[in-house]
Amino acid sequence: MQITYPLPEVVEEVTIGNPGFRTYRYRVTWRGDTVVKMEPLGNDFETGYSDFDKRQVPVFYGTKGPGPLYRREHVLTGAEPTLAPIHEDDGSLDFWLIG
């Protein structure tokens, strides 16, 4: 028996941030309901205004950051699932038993 669960892969461009102030554009790749990749589209700002700190603070929304926001390329199309044996629950743990 083989069970399949095909998940759609969708790529879209999104903008995050505060409209009227600074926004950041990304190309986002979804696999089902999971973000698997975010690529900055520009966003090479080194600082951004923090309403909390009331000053400019370092930001890492572009390519100058410490690394990609998401590192989940392993779940993109073509990835093979890790197979595991199917077994029937033997009921050895009963979390509802008060004793």
GIZIGI-V128165 format. One line per field, one symbol per residue. phi: phi as a letter, one per 30 degrees, with the letter a starting at -180 (. if undefined). psi: psi as a letter, one per 40 degrees, with the letter a starting at -180 (. if undefined). A space follows every 10 residues. Layout:
phi: ???
psi: ???
This chain:
phi: .bccbdcdcb cbcbbckcej cbbbcbcccc biccdcabcd ciiddcbbdc dddhadbdbb dcddddlddb bbedcdejdc dddbdcbddc idcbdcdca
psi: ihhighhihh hihihiahhe bhihiihhhi hbfhhehhhh gbffhdiihh ddefihiiif eaeeieiidh gfeeeihehh ihiiihihhe fdhgeehh.
